[in-house]
Amino acid sequence: MNPFNNFAKTCLTSALCYLIFVTGCEPLEFNKPQNSGNDPVIMITNPDTFNRDAVEIDWIQINSRSIVADTLRLNVSYEGGCRSHSMRMYATEPIWVMNSYQCALYLSHDDKGDPCTDLITENIGFDISLIHENVQLRIFQYGADEPMYPLLEYNGGP
């Protein structure tokens, strides 16, 4: 048996274990959400078949919200830090409720199996120009039965 082969195998195994240990314990640098800041809302054409549980995959907290031009701006918090997260906004067609059009919006967050638990807080945005003009936006928190109040007024649209 060649002693050089044993030494080489030992060195290779040690280097591999070191790499696994180092990369497995440090958060990756690309933990930002996959949201360009102006992704369009996804319109729900048939609310009767919309499955909210399928959209609200992972926990996310909406801390604040505002409308700037045709962009819905959200400050959100979620747990993560090791993987890229994906966020989408779903919107129903406006319906007439109590003397105004109202549109329900649901934020989808997919942490893509991120095992880290750092609390990440950041700003994201969605293009809401596809939504009917002069409508009140009923934005729902993750798992909430009631929308966030006050409702946001949106006067843009197609």
C-alpha positions as a Python dict, from the first residue, in 0.01 Angstrom:
ca = {
    (1, 'M'): (0, 0, 0),
    (2, 'N'): (135, 337, -102),
    (3, 'P'): (167, 576, 201),
    (4, 'F'): (132, 876, -31),
    (5, 'N'): (-221, 763, -130),
    (6, 'N'): (-328, 744, 235),
    (7, 'F'): (-183, 1091, 302),
    (8, 'A'): (-359, 1234, -5),
    (9, 'K'): (-691, 1077, 96),
    (10, 'T'): (-657, 1212, 450),
    (11, 'C'): (-579, 1564, 322),
    (12, 'L'): (-866, 1556, 74),
    (13, 'T'): (-1111, 1432, 338),
    (14, 'S'): (-995, 1696, 586),
    (15, 'A'): (-1029, 1975, 327),
    (16, 'L'): (-1379, 1857, 229),
    (17, 'C'): (-1492, 1841, 594),
    (18, 'Y'): (-1353, 2192, 653),
    (19, 'L'): (-1540, 2332, 350),
    (20, 'I'): (-1866, 2170, 457),
    (21, 'F'): (-1823, 2305, 811),
    (22, 'V'): (-1738, 2661, 702),
    (23, 'T'): (-2001, 2700, 430),
    (24, 'G'): (-2271, 2524, 632),
    (25, 'C'): (-2242, 2762, 929),
    (26, 'E'): (-2231, 3102, 762),
    (27, 'P'): (-2531, 3274, 599),
    (28, 'L'): (-2507, 3321, 226),
    (29, 'E'): (-2486, 3669, 77),
    (30, 'F'): (-2793, 3638, -148),
    (31, 'N'): (-3074, 3635, 107),
    (32, 'K'): (-3263, 3921, -59),
    (33, 'P'): (-3615, 3857, -186),
    (34, 'Q'): (-3671, 3791, -552),
    (35, 'N'): (-3877, 4106, -604),
    (36, 'S'): (-3746, 4376, -832),
    (37, 'G'): (-3944, 4642, -648),
    (38, 'N'): (-4188, 4676, -933),
    (39, 'D'): (-4320, 4327, -1005),
    (40, 'P'): (-4682, 4337, -1127),
    (41, 'V'): (-4965, 4207, -912),
    (42, 'I'): (-5115, 3879, -1028),
    (43, 'M'): (-5485, 3927, -1096),
    (44, 'I'): (-5720, 3660, -965),
    (45, 'T'): (-5979, 3615, -1238),
    (46, 'N'): (-6201, 3367, -1053),
    (47, 'P'): (-6216, 3431, -676),
    (48, 'D'): (-6432, 3120, -625),
    (49, 'T'): (-6140, 2895, -720),
    (50, 'F'): (-5868, 3103, -551),
    (51, 'N'): (-5688, 2899, -283),
    (52, 'R'): (-5549, 3143, -27),
    (53, 'D'): (-5374, 2865, 165),
    (54, 'A'): (-5175, 2775, -147),
    (55, 'V'): (-5061, 3140, -183),
    (56, 'E'): (-4971, 3210, 180),
    (57, 'I'): (-4687, 2958, 195),
    (58, 'D'): (-4457, 3101, 463),
    (59, 'W'): (-4499, 3358, 742),
    (60, 'I'): (-4442, 3725, 662),
    (61, 'Q'): (-4538, 4039, 853),
    (62, 'I'): (-4639, 4360, 676),
    (63, 'N'): (-4509, 4644, 895),
    (64, 'S'): (-4622, 4937, 683),
    (65, 'R'): (-4774, 5007, 342),
    (66, 'S'): (-4814, 5301, 110),
    (67, 'I'): (-4886, 5383, -253),
    (68, 'V'): (-4643, 5585, -461),
    (69, 'A'): (-4775, 5648, -814),
    (70, 'D'): (-4870, 5297, -938),
    (71, 'T'): (-4653, 5110, -689),
    (72, 'L'): (-4768, 4949, -366),
    (73, 'R'): (-4475, 4983, -125),
    (74, 'L'): (-4450, 4742, 167),
    (75, 'N'): (-4209, 4721, 458),
    (76, 'V'): (-4202, 4353, 555),
    (77, 'S'): (-4034, 4125, 808),
    (78, 'Y'): (-3975, 3751, 778),
    (79, 'E'): (-3735, 3486, 904),
    (80, 'G'): (-3445, 3377, 686),
    (81, 'G'): (-3094, 3477, 592),
    (82, 'C'): (-2951, 3180, 402),
    (83, 'R'): (-3152, 3165, 78),
    (84, 'S'): (-3330, 3390, -169),
    (85, 'H'): (-3701, 3430, -95),
    (86, 'S'): (-3978, 3481, -349),
    (87, 'M'): (-4265, 3726, -295),
    (88, 'R'): (-4571, 3787, -510),
    (89, 'M'): (-4888, 3990, -467),
    (90, 'Y'): (-5227, 3851, -571),
    (91, 'A'): (-5528, 4079, -626),
    (92, 'T'): (-5897, 4010, -681),
    (93, 'E'): (-6100, 4198, -936),
    (94, 'P'): (-6270, 4498, -767),
    (95, 'I'): (-6620, 4447, -628),
    (96, 'W'): (-6872, 4709, -516),
    (97, 'V'): (-6889, 4720, -134),
    (98, 'M'): (-7048, 4995, 77),
    (99, 'N'): (-7045, 5272, -186),
    (100, 'S'): (-6695, 5202, -324),
    (101, 'Y'): (-6501, 4949, -523),
    (102, 'Q'): (-6279, 4728, -312),
    (103, 'C'): (-6003, 4492, -413),
    (104, 'A'): (-5847, 4222, -188),
    (105, 'L'): (-5470, 4174, -197),
    (106, 'Y'): (-5275, 3877, -60),
    (107, 'L'): (-4897, 3869, -22),
    (108, 'S'): (-4731, 3539, -109),
    (109, 'H'): (-4397, 3456, 52),
    (110, 'D'): (-4198, 3144, -31),
    (111, 'D'): (-3884, 3104, 181),
    (112, 'K'): (-3769, 2818, -44),
    (113, 'G'): (-3681, 2604, 257),
    (114, 'D'): (-3450, 2862, 416),
    (115, 'P'): (-3334, 2705, 746),
    (116, 'C'): (-3206, 3033, 896),
    (117, 'T'): (-3408, 3228, 1151),
    (118, 'D'): (-3263, 3580, 1138),
    (119, 'L'): (-3536, 3845, 1133),
    (120, 'I'): (-3507, 4020, 795),
    (121, 'T'): (-3685, 4356, 749),
    (122, 'E'): (-3689, 4530, 411),
    (123, 'N'): (-3890, 4727, 158),
    (124, 'I'): (-4051, 4563, -143),
    (125, 'G'): (-4289, 4697, -408),
    (126, 'F'): (-4550, 4584, -657),
    (127, 'D'): (-4686, 4748, -972),
    (128, 'I'): (-5062, 4785, -914),
    (129, 'S'): (-5144, 4963, -1241),
    (130, 'L'): (-5355, 4665, -1357),
    (131, 'I'): (-5602, 4728, -1073),
    (132, 'H'): (-5917, 4926, -1146),
    (133, 'E'): (-5897, 5301, -1075),
    (134, 'N'): (-6064, 5460, -771),
    (135, 'V'): (-6060, 5150, -555),
    (136, 'Q'): (-5994, 5077, -188),
    (137, 'L'): (-5722, 4816, -135),
    (138, 'R'): (-5798, 4554, 130),
    (139, 'I'): (-5452, 4417, 214),
    (140, 'F'): (-5457, 4097, 419),
    (141, 'Q'): (-5180, 3997, 660),
    (142, 'Y'): (-5060, 3637, 654),
    (143, 'G'): (-5341, 3421, 796),
    (144, 'A'): (-5563, 3716, 897),
    (145, 'D'): (-5941, 3709, 842),
    (146, 'E'): (-5973, 4090, 837),
    (147, 'P'): (-5780, 4334, 616),
    (148, 'M'): (-5535, 4590, 751),
    (149, 'Y'): (-5700, 4922, 838),
    (150, 'P'): (-5729, 5186, 720),
    (151, 'L'): (-5789, 5065, 365),
    (152, 'L'): (-5560, 5228, 110),
    (153, 'E'): (-5714, 5446, -160),
    (154, 'Y'): (-5580, 5390, -512),
    (155, 'N'): (-5680, 5639, -780),
    (156, 'G'): (-5469, 5512, -1069),
    (157, 'G'): (-5537, 5211, -1287),
    (158, 'P'): (-5585, 5132, -1652),
}
